[in-house]
Amino acid sequence: MPNTPLAATTDVAVAPVSTSSRGTRILGALTLVSATVTILYSFWFSKADVELGNTVRILYVHVPTVSIAYLCMLANAVFSGIYLWKRTAFSDLMASATGEIGVLLLGLTILAGMMWGRPTWGTYWEWGDPRLTSTLLLFLMYLGYVTVRNIPAPRSARNTRSAIIGIVSALLIYPVRMSTEWWGSLHQGRTISAPGASKIQGAQEFALYSGFFTFMFLAAWLVIHRFRVGWLADQAEAGQLESVIAERRAESAGDLGLGKVH
């Protein structure tokens, strides 16, 4: 029996009980190291911005989280498409994991944006702003994806419905990203471009890129663990189903035997 958390087994007695592995421990260590560097550069080594002041430090979370959220949502759409094509458990579980982590990161993006907006714009939220409104719509669509996955339903129907929602929701990512250029917005334009050519430079730019690595490692760590939790839950459910079937067969055999005695 493979000693990996992804062992394809329905025997609950020997199924792995941990989602941890050498790979996740390495990712966890990289996340901690990167987070430490990001914090140091965000609060000690980088100075306040000439125009934004200390609010620039919020961007070291806001920009990376939205970027990694987009990547998770695109991965969700890809794995959803693969599921509709191949109908494999792997693609469905990967779609589920990336979708959930994408929602989490986009939620952090919205909270960080509100914290940045209050001192910058004088308000936490502006309903008429195309970037804010479209981002909230994207968040609600993926929240709907997660909700559909948790509504009791036959597995095949649930997986198919959520896959379709994931693909449709991903179509909104590009309009959200381009909203400041297409329709105008209180939200500022792109903060970064090519390394060395961004609006912020020096320690500020380093802190921003360090934030990207931090949330990239964190997202990968969370996706792997969430995938394995889903895998183990499916194996446990399959094992329980086999146990129930075995019990029913035993009861049926016992009833037949009892009838013969009489």
C-alpha positions in Angstrom: 0.0 0.0 0.0 1.5 3.4 -1.0 2.3 5.6 2.1 1.1 8.7 0.4 -1.9 10.9 1.3 -3.1 10.4 -2.3 -3.2 6.6 -2.1 -6.2 5.5 -4.1 -7.8 3.1 -1.6 -11.3 2.6 -0.3 -10.1 0.6 2.7 -10.8 3.0 5.6 -8.7 0.9 8.0 -5.5 1.5 6.1 -6.3 4.9 4.4 -3.8 7.7 5.3 -5.1 10.0 8.0 -2.8 13.0 7.3 -2.6 15.6 4.5 1.0 16.4 5.3 4.0 15.3 3.2 7.6 16.4 2.6 6.4 18.7 -0.2 3.8 20.5 1.9 6.4 20.9 4.7 8.8 22.5 2.3 6.1 24.8 1.0 5.1 25.7 4.5 8.8 26.6 5.3 9.1 28.6 2.1 5.8 30.5 3.0 7.1 31.4 6.5 10.5 32.5 5.2 8.9 34.6 2.4 6.3 36.0 4.8 9.1 37.1 7.2 11.0 38.9 4.4 7.8 40.5 3.2 6.9 41.8 6.7 10.5 43.1 7.3 10.5 45.0 4.0 6.9 46.2 4.4 7.4 47.8 7.8 11.1 48.4 8.3 13.2 48.5 5.1 10.7 50.3 2.8 9.8 54.0 3.4 6.4 55.6 3.1 5.4 56.6 -0.4 5.7 60.2 -1.5 2.1 60.3 -2.7 0.4 57.4 -0.8 2.2 57.7 2.5 2.0 54.6 4.7 -1.1 53.3 2.9 1.3 52.0 0.2 2.1 49.1 2.7 -1.5 47.8 2.2 -0.6 47.3 -1.5 1.9 44.7 -0.5 -1.0 42.5 0.4 -3.7 43.8 -1.9 -1.9 43.4 -5.2 -0.5 39.9 -4.6 -3.7 38.5 -3.2 -5.8 39.6 -6.2 -3.1 38.3 -8.7 -2.9 34.9 -7.0 -6.7 34.8 -6.7 -7.0 35.2 -10.5 -4.5 32.4 -11.0 -6.5 30.1 -8.7 -9.7 31.0 -10.5 -8.2 30.3 -13.9 -6.9 27.0 -12.6 -10.4 26.3 -11.4 -11.8 26.9 -14.9 -9.2 24.7 -16.5 -9.8 21.8 -14.1 -13.6 22.3 -14.4 -13.2 22.0 -18.2 -11.1 18.9 -17.8 -13.8 17.4 -15.5 -16.5 18.0 -18.1 -14.4 16.3 -20.7 -12.8 13.4 -18.8 -15.1 13.1 -15.7 -12.1 12.3 -13.4 -12.2 12.7 -9.6 -8.7 14.3 -9.7 -9.9 17.2 -11.9 -13.0 17.7 -9.9 -11.1 17.9 -6.6 -8.5 20.2 -8.0 -11.3 22.5 -9.3 -12.9 22.5 -5.9 -9.6 23.2 -4.1 -8.5 26.0 -6.4 -12.0 27.6 -6.4 -12.1 27.7 -2.6 -8.7 29.2 -2.2 -9.4 31.7 -5.0 -12.5 32.9 -3.1 -10.5 33.2 0.1 -7.7 35.3 -1.6 -10.2 37.5 -3.4 -12.0 38.1 -0.1 -8.7 39.3 1.4 -8.2 41.5 -1.6 -11.6 43.2 -1.0 -10.9 43.7 2.7 -7.4 45.2 1.9 -8.9 47.4 -0.7 -11.5 48.8 1.7 -8.7 49.5 4.2 -6.8 51.3 1.5 -9.8 53.2 0.2 -10.9 54.8 3.5 -7.8 57.0 3.9 -7.3 57.4 0.2 -10.8 58.1 -1.2 -12.5 59.0 2.1 -14.8 56.0 1.9 -14.6 52.2 2.3 -16.7 51.5 -0.7 -18.0 53.3 -3.8 -20.9 51.4 -5.4 -20.6 53.3 -8.7 -17.0 52.4 -9.2 -16.6 49.8 -12.0 -13.5 48.1 -10.5 -15.1 47.7 -7.0 -18.5 46.6 -8.3 -17.1 44.1 -10.8 -14.7 42.6 -8.3 -17.6 42.1 -5.8 -19.6 40.4 -8.6 -16.7 38.1 -9.3 -16.4 37.3 -5.6 -20.1 36.5 -5.4 -20.0 34.3 -8.4 -17.2 32.2 -7.0 -19.0 32.2 -3.6 -21.9 30.7 -5.5 -19.5 28.1 -6.9 -18.5 27.0 -3.4 -22.1 27.1 -2.3 -23.3 24.8 -5.1 -20.5 22.3 -4.3 -21.9 22.1 -0.7 -25.6 21.7 -1.6 -26.7 18.1 -1.1 -27.1 16.5 -4.5 -26.0 13.5 -6.5 -22.3 13.8 -6.9 -22.3 13.8 -10.7 -24.9 16.5 -10.9 -23.2 18.6 -8.3 -19.8 18.3 -10.0 -21.2 19.2 -13.4 -23.2 22.2 -12.1 -20.2 23.6 -10.2 -17.9 23.0 -13.2 -20.2 25.1 -15.4 -20.4 27.9 -12.8 -16.6 27.9 -12.5 -16.0 28.2 -16.2 -18.7 31.0 -16.6 -17.3 32.9 -13.6 -13.8 32.9 -15.0 -15.0 34.8 -18.1 -15.4 37.8 -15.8 -11.8 37.9 -14.7 -10.5 39.8 -17.7 -13.2 42.5 -17.7 -12.5 43.0 -14.0 -8.8 43.4 -14.6 -9.3 45.8 -17.4 -12.1 47.8 -15.8 -9.9 50.8 -14.8 -8.8 51.2 -18.4 -12.1 50.5 -20.1 -14.5 52.6 -18.0 -12.4 54.7 -15.7 -12.3 54.3 -12.0 -11.3 55.7 -8.6 -9.1 52.7 -8.5 -5.6 53.4 -9.7 -4.1 51.8 -12.7 -1.6 49.0 -12.8 0.9 49.3 -9.9 3.6 47.0 -11.4 4.7 46.1 -14.9 8.2 44.7 -15.8 10.7 44.5 -12.9 12.4 47.9 -12.7 9.7 49.6 -14.7 6.9 49.7 -12.1 5.4 52.8 -10.5 7.2 51.9 -7.2 10.8 50.9 -7.1 13.6 50.0 -4.7 12.6 48.5 -1.3 8.9 49.1 -2.1 9.1 47.0 -5.3 11.0 44.3 -3.5 8.4 44.2 -0.8 5.7 43.9 -3.4 7.4 41.0 -5.2 8.1 39.3 -1.9 4.4 39.5 -1.2 3.8 37.7 -4.5 6.0 34.9 -3.5 4.5 34.7 0.0 0.9 34.4 -1.3 1.9 32.1 -4.1 3.6 29.6 -1.7 0.6 30.0 0.7 -1.9 29.4 -2.0 -0.1 26.3 -3.3 0.2 24.9 0.3 -3.6 25.5 0.9 -4.6 24.0 -2.4 -2.6 20.8 -1.8 -4.0 20.4 1.7 -7.6 21.1 0.5 -7.2 18.7 -2.4 -6.1 15.9 0.0 -8.8 16.6 2.5 -11.4 16.2 -0.3 -9.6 13.0 -1.5 -9.6 11.5 1.9 -13.3 12.4 2.5 -14.2 10.7 -0.8 -12.2 7.6 0.2 -13.9 7.5 3.6 -17.3 7.9 2.0 -16.5 5.1 -0.4 -15.4 2.9 2.5 -18.5 3.6 4.5 -20.6 2.8 1.4 -18.9 -0.5 1.0 -19.4 -1.3 4.7 -23.1 -0.6 4.4 -23.4 -2.7 1.3 -21.5 -5.6 3.1 -23.8 -5.3 6.1 -26.9 -5.4 3.9 -25.6 -8.5 2.1 -24.9 -10.2 5.4 -28.4 -9.4 6.6 -29.9 -10.7 3.4 -27.8 -13.9 3.6 -28.9 -14.3 7.2 -32.6 -13.8 6.3 -32.3 -16.4 3.5 -30.7 -18.9 5.9 -33.3 -18.3 8.5 -36.0 -19.0 5.9 -34.5 -22.3 5.0 -34.4 -23.4 8.6 -38.1 -22.8 9.0 
